[in-house]
Amino acid sequence: MKKLIILSVVVLFALPTTLLAQKKRPLSDKDKQSIVEIFKQLRVSYYLEFNGTEYYGKKELMTPVMFDACHNKSGQAAGYFFRYHPEIRMWYAILNGAGIPQTEEDVFGKTDAAKLGSILKKYD
């Protein structure tokens, strides 16, 4: 009985570690290209990054000051819109304009926001 309890405890602690160690599926080239095309249609300045190696848009948006502004309320008030998707190591910043609502639909439009959302949902 004691061995069974010890085995149960080991399994309970090992299982989550094993599940966390499993790699998520990488972003497909087709989905990445679709995301890039959505961003290219924007009429505002943006910066898009994949895996810290692929960059699109205006890199000057991501100076240390701008990067900090994306994360706090002053940046949001100034019109910066920031999102990070750790599952696929993708993040983006958009300068949408002060006083403009900051939601995906406001930035991308209803159709492209839904398309982007459906792509990202595959990797959650």
Secondary structure, 3 states (H helix, E strand, C coil): CHHHHHHHHHHHHHHHHHHHHCCCCCCCHHHHHHHHHHHHCCCCEEEEEECCCEEEECHHHHCHHHHHHHHCHHHHHCCEEEEEECCCCEEEEEECCCCCCCCHHHHHCHHHHHHHHHHHHCCC
